[in-house]
């Protein structure tokens, strides 16, 4: 295999209500004690909130959001590709991994000895020893639909990073370089080419989310001119179409100046969530080093936009904030992100584990009521974990099997990717943690649950195994407030080996603490290997998977995942066989919810 050219490398993508009156009081206290932190920076207040533990941490003061209006563009009629049946697998070429970022000074207080006590739960069963109820047992975790998505237009790539949502028979699904839709519950798919729909310089992240109340499908695409060897800063397109249409899209453009920053920067690593009045979008502001593919993360950003304005296609009011305290810095290469919990209503939250000090000990919560322009900050101690990052030697994840038949596929995972969900009066936060000792011999997922009424940390639970690694978790609530879960798994102890695949799980009334699990997608081959160690490709499987609660009804989720279909040698600069899965799952007792949903033909 030949090493990819510099031109090739640069072209591709790098990687609530009245029962919460306490929020008003909290905001008032912080407003009196804190310092205004509007715009790009924030300041530290004199005191720290109660954290429930012996350690106290400095907490930024309240921050006032910037406001503005997003102007709608003309409706774009996208040219859809011809219908194609669902495929078993796709050969996909490489998507490069994260560039190397320049480390700074060491973290002053990292957690080196994690909490691995029994209070964090028992290990989940490994893929060969999980209990499986009989097929018609109402408790059985079941795949109601198991579809392999074809890449019909755009480009197939090594790390798809898929996103999806569904309403009735209508599915919209994206990957890093393609987008597909189905109007018949996944039997046939048609593609939209993200390179051409909304103009040039597309690359690479996409995400989609349905707004069921307004019957709109939202689609976020990322544009970075530097990856296409063009000058200038980047932007995002936030477009929406009627659910079931998927070809007529109203675009809105989001630039760094939307957040009060210079438009010569770029936006990267995006997510979208639907709240009560607003759509919430999270992203990061990044700056490339001249003449290189290396970049710095300058801030994490959070934007809320009027759902009613977006649905009507009129100028859309927005409020935005940026944060520099939630991206870490120092030796950790500023690899933190923000995620708003799925299932929020009239109060938005976001959380970060990537802070300037105390990594592996603390969760920082942002609290933003919809009726307020002010965002407040609350710090909470969590059971210690080893912060995982590929930026610091010795702190990267290792998901290889002990016999090395399975190579390390999670070397690009970090503890900074926090995924979140709200259900039954609690906020759930999930992130990956580094392996440690005999109790956590592989990377695992930490889940911390915070009580919404007072933001106190309650249950913490680890999704871990002594046989395989778990990374790249995603969580979402159903309409009952139960939590659906998906992650990537792989590794192996002794003579066993498991190529990277995906596991689903449910935290519900049947298994509220230790989840029911199903290793529904076994892998058949390793992640690609980088031909040049400086490219950062070794050990990357992508940045995220996706799970969404099914609508309408509870007990059902839609999710996406991917896996290799064979173990032929795979260089990251060449094509590699992959399958992209789009599934619907839940317990057998809730099959009627799924079947009723796909019989609903409303548009």
N, C-alpha and C positions, 0 to 999 in steps of 0.2 A: 504494500500500500504506500502511496506517496503522501507526504505531509501536505496539508492544505496550504494554499498560498495566503499571503497576508491579505490580499484582496478578498479571498473567500472568507477569511476569518472576520474581517471588518464588516462584511455584508450581513452577517447573521446576528441574531439576538443573544445578549449575554444572560446572562441570566437574571306612672307612671301616671301616673294618674293620682288621684287624691290620696291614696294610701301611702304615697311617697312625699308627704309634706316635708319630711326630714331633709330632702334635697334643697328646698328653699332655705332652710335654716343653715345647712352646711355651706351653701353658696354665700349666704350673708356673712357668716363667720370668716370664711376665707377671703371674701372681698375686703373685710376690715383689716385682716392681718397680712394679706398678701400684697404682691406688687403686680401691676398690670403687665401682661406679657403679650400684648397684641403683636401681630405680624410674625416675623421670622424667629425671634428669640423669646425666651422666657426667663424669669428671675426666680430666685429661691426665697420663700417666705422664712420668717425667723424660726418658726416651730414646725414640727412634724406631727401628722395625725397619729392617733393611737393605732398601733399595728398589731396588737394582740400578742406581742412577743417582747422579749427583753431588748432586742435591737430596735433603735429608732433611726429613721432615715429622713434626710432633708426632703421636703416636698415643694415643688414649684407652686407659685401663687396662681390665682385664677387668671384666665386668659380670655380676652374678648375676641370674638370672631370677626373677620373681615366679611363684607357683604358686597354683592354685585349682581349682575344679570348676565346669563348666558344667552347669546342670540342664536335662534334656530337657523339652520341652513335649509336650503330647498330640499324637498323630498327627493331621495335618490332611489331610482328603480334599478335594483340589482339584477343582473343577468344570471339566472340560475342554470346550473348544469343539467344534463339529462338525468332522468331517474336511474338509480343504480340500486340493486338489492343489497341488503346487509351482507357484509363480507366476513369471512372467518379471520383474516389477518391481512396486514399491510406490511410491505417492505418500506422502511422509512430511513432516509439519510439523517445525518447528524445535525443536532442542534448543539452548538458549543456550550460549554459550561461557563460558570462565573469567571470573569477575569481575576487575576491576582490583584488584591488591593493592599495598599501599603500599611503595615501595622504600625501602631504608635507605641507609647509607653505602656507598661504592664498594668493590668487591672489592680487597683490597690487592695481589693478585698474579694477575690474569687472564692466560691465555695468549692473546696477540694474533696471533702468527705461528705458524700450525700447521705440522706436518710433512706435506708433500704430496709426499714423495720417492717414487721408483719402488718402494722396498721395501714400500710399502703397497698394491701391486698395480696392475694395469691397469684402466682403466674397463670397466664392463660394457657390452655392446652396447646400442644404443638400440633401441626397439621395432620399428623398420623394418629393422634390419640384424643381427638375432641369427641365428646359424647354427641350423638346424633339421634334425636327423637324419631319415632316412626313417621313416615311421610304425611299422614293425616293428623298427627298430633298438633293441636292448636298452638302449642308452645314452639314448634319447630321454626327456625329461622329459614326463610324460603326466598328463592329468587322467583319473582312473579314474571319478570321479563329479563332475558339475557341476550343482548344484541351486540354484535361486533360491527362497529361503525366503519364504513368505507370512506376513504379520502378521495372524493370525486373531483374536487377542484382545489386550487391552491397548491400547496406542496406537502407531501408526507415527510415527517421528521422523526429523528431518533427519540426525542423526549417530547411527547405530545402535550403534556400539561393540560389535560382536558377539563372543560367546564360544560355544564348543561343545566337545563330545566325543562319541565314538561307540564302541559295543561291538557287533560283529556288525551286525545290521540296525537296532539301536536308536540313535537320535540324539537328543541334547538340545541345544537352541540358544537363546541368550538375546540380547537387545539392551537398549538403555537402558530401554525401556518395554514390552517384550513378552517372552514366553517360548513356545517351540514345541517339540514333540517329534514324532518319527516312529518308527514300529515296522516300517517296510517300506523302509528305506534311502533315505528322502527322497522317495518317490513321493507320499505323503500326509502332511499335518501337522495336528496339533491344538494348540490354544493354551491356555496358562494365564495368567490375568490377574494380574500381580504386584501390582496395586493392591489386590486383595481377598484373596489367598490367606493371607497372614500378618498381616493387620491394616492399619490406616490409616498414612498418612504415608510411603508408599513414594516414593522418588526417590533415585537413578536407576540407579547402576551395578549391573550384575549380572555374575557370572562362574560358570562351571560346570566341573567336572572329575570324571571317572569314577575310582573306586577299583576296579580290576579284581579284586584279590585278594578283597575283601569283597563284590563285586558290588553296589556302592552308587554312586549318582549324587549328587554334592554340588552344592549350589546356594547361592550367596551373594547376598543382596539387601541393599540399603542403604535406610535410613529416616532422613529428615531432616525433622522437623516444620516448621522454618522455611520450607521450600519450599512447604509447604501452609498457611502462615500460622497455624501452631499453636505454642504455647509449648513449651519444654522441649528437652532434648538428644536426640540421635539414637542409633541402634543399628544393628547388623547382624543379620540372620538367617542362620545356617548350617544349612541343612536337607539331609536326605538321604533318598533313596528307593531302592528296589530297581531296578536297571537293567532297563529294559523296562516297569516299572510307571508311573512318572512322575506318578502322581496321589495317592499316599499318602506324605506327607512328615513326617518327624520333625524339628521345628525346635529349634535351640539359639539363645539370644539372647546376643549379644556387645555389651557396652556399654563406654564409656570406662573405667569402674571395673575392667573386666577387666584393664586395663593399669596400674591404679593412678592414674588421672586422674579428674577430676570428671565426673559424668554430665550436666552441663549443656553439655558439648562435643558434637561430632559426629565421625563416622567417614566417611572418603571415600577413593576410589581404591583398590580392593581387588583382591586376587589370591589364588589358592589353588594349592598344589602338594602332591603326595603323596610322602612319604618312606618310610623303612623301617617305623618304628613310629608315626609321627606324620603328621597333616595339618598343613601350614604355611599360615597366612593372614597376608598383609601388608595394611596399611591406613595411613591418616594421621589424626592428631587435628587437627581444625580448629576455629577459633572465629570466629564471625561478628561483624562490627561492628554495634552496635545500630542498627536502623532501615535497614540497607543490605544489599545482597547481597555486599559485600566480606568477605573472610575472611583470617585468618592461619593458616598451617600451624604448629602448635606442636611436633609431633614425628612421626617415622615409627615405626610399630609392627610388631612381629613376634610372632605367636602360634603355638604348636604344641599340637595336641590329639590325644589318643590315638585312633588309627584304630579299634582294637578296641572302645573304649567307644562311639564314634559309631555303628559298625555294629550294635552290640547295643542301641542306644537307651537306654543307662543313663547315669547321671551321668558326665561325661567329664572326666578330668584334663587340665589345661592348664598350660603355662608361657608367660610373656610377657615381652617387653622393649620399651622405647621408646628412641628415639635422637633427640637434638637436634643431633648433629654431622653428620647426613647430609641435612639439609634446606636447607643453604646459608645463607640469611639475607642480610643486607646488601642490596645493590642487586638481588639475584636473586630477591627475593620469596619465598624459601623454597619453591622448586618442585621439590624432590627427592622421589624415591620409592624404596622398596625392592622388589626382586623376588628371590625364591628360585629358583635354577635348577631347571627341570624335569629329571627324571632323577636327582635325588639319592637316596642310600640312607641310611646311618646318620650322615652329617655334613651339616648344612645350612649353606649359605653365603648371603650377600646382599652386594650391592655398591652403591656410590653414587659418582657423579661430582660431586654437588652439595655441596661442602664449604665451610667458611668462608674458606679461602684456597687458592690454587693451582688455581683452576678451569681445566679444560682441560689439566691436567698429571698428575692423580693419580686413582687408583682406590682407594677404601677398601673392604676386604673384611671382613665379619663371619664368624666361624667358630664353629659351634655343634654339637659332637658330641651325639648323641642320649643318651648315657649321662651327660652333664654338665649341670649347672645354669648353667654359666659360658659366656659368649660372649666371645671374644677378637677383637682387631682387628689387621689387617695392612694397611699402606699400600704401594702399589706405584706407581712412576712409569710412565706410559704415553706413547707419542708424542704431542706436544702437538696439541690441536685447539681450535678456537674454540667456546667454550661458547655454545650457542644458547638464547635465552630472549626471550619477548615482554615481559618486565618491564623491560628496559634498552634505551633508544633506540639503534639501530644494531646491536643484537645479535640481532634477530629473524631468523627464516628468511624467505627469499624464493624461492618455487617458481613464480613466474609465468613465462610464456614471454616471450621477448625482445620479441615483437611485442604483448604484453599481451592477446592473444586468450584465453589462459589466465590467470586472475587468481590471486593468491597464495592457495593453499589450505593452506599449512603454517605460517602465521604464528603459530598457537597451539602449535606443537611446541616442546619444550625438550630439552636434553641431559640433563635430570634423569630422564627415563624410561628406566631401564636394564632391558632384558630379558635373560634368562639361561637357559643350558642346560648340562647336564653330559653329556659323552660321551667314551668312550675315555680315561679318566684325565685329562681336561682340563675346565676351566670356561670357557664361552663367554659373553661379555658384549657386548651390542649397544646402541648409542644413536645418536641423531641429532646431527650437528655442523653448525655454520653454514658457509655458502658462503664461499669465499675465493679471489680472484684468478682466473687463467685455468685453473689445474689443478683447482680445485673451484668452478666458477662457480655451482653450485646446492647446496643442502643435501644432505648425504650421510649414510651410516651408517658409523660406526666399529665394528668388531668386534675385540675384544681377547681372546686366548686365554691362560689362566693354567694352568700345570701343577699338577695337584692335589697331587702328592707333596710339593712344596716351595713352592707358591704363587708361583712365579716367572713373570713375564710372558714369554711366548714370542712367537708370531706375533701381529701386528696387521695387519688388512686393512681397507681401505675399500671399501664398496659405493657406487660413485659413477659419475657420467656427466657428460660435458661438454654433454649435450643436455637432460637432465631432472633434477629433484630426486627424492631418495628420503628418506622419513621414516616414522615409526611402524613400526619393525621389530618383529618377534616371531620367536623361534627356539625349537626343541624338538628333542630327540634321538629317534631311533628306537631299537629294541631292539638294534641293532648299534653304537650310539654315533655314527652319522652325524647330521648336523644339517640339519633342514628349516627354511626361512626364508620369511617373507612380509613385504612392506612395501607402502606406498602410493607411487606415482610420479606424476609429471606435470610439465609445463613446456614447454620447447621453445626451441631456438636458431635463429637465422636466421629463415627464414619458416616453420619447422615449429612445430607446437604439439600438445601431448598433454594432454587433460583428465585430471584425477586418476582413477587406477584402481589396480590391484594387480598386483604381480609376485611369483611364487614362485621359489625357488631351492633348490639342494641342495649342501651341502658333504659329499662322501663319498669313497670310494676312487677314483672316476673323476676327480673334480675336488676334491681336498682343500683347495686354496687359493683359486683363482678359481672361483666356483660356476657350475654350469649354471643358466640363468635362463629364465623364460617369463613374458611379459607377458600373462597369461591373461585379465585383465579390463580391457579398455580403457574409459576413461570417455567419456561423450558430452556432458558439460556441466560447468560450473564449480561450485565450492562456492558456498553462498549468500553474499549480501552483507548486512552489517548496516545497518539503516536509521538506527541511532543509533550513532555511533562510540564512545560511552561504554559500550556494552554488551559490547564485547570480542568481538563475533561475527565480525568480518572475518577471513578467513583461517583459520578452524578447520575441520578435517575430522573431528574426533573425537580421542580420546585413545589408542586402541589397537586393534590387530587381534589375532587369536588363531591359533596353530598348535599341534597336539598330535601326538605320535607315535602311530601306529596300533598297536592291540593285538588279537591277538598277531602277532608277526612283524616283520621289519625292512624298510626301504626304502619305507615308505608313511607319509603324514601326512594328517591332516584339518585344515582351516583355514577361516577365515571372512574375508570382505571385503565392500566395498560400493562402488557407483559410481552416478553420475547416468546416466539413460537418455536425456536430451535436454538441450539448452542453452537452454530457455526461461528468461526472467528469473526469478530466485529470490531473494526477500527472506527473510532468516532468520526473520522473524516469520510466514511463511506456509508452506503445503505446498510440497513440491518432489519431483519424481519421482526415486526411488532404486530400485536393486536390491540385495538382500542375498544374497550368495553363500555357500553351504556346499559345500565341495569336498573331494575326496580326491585326492592326487597322489603321484607317485613315478616312478621310472624304469620303462620298459617291461619290463625284466627281472624286476621284482617284481610284475607284474600278478597273478600267481597268489596272492600273499600277500593282496591285497585280495579277490580272488574267493573264496578259501577263508574269509576272515573273514566275508563277508556271507552265506555258506552255513551259518554256525554259528548255529543258532536257539536256543541255550541261553538260559534266562532266569535 
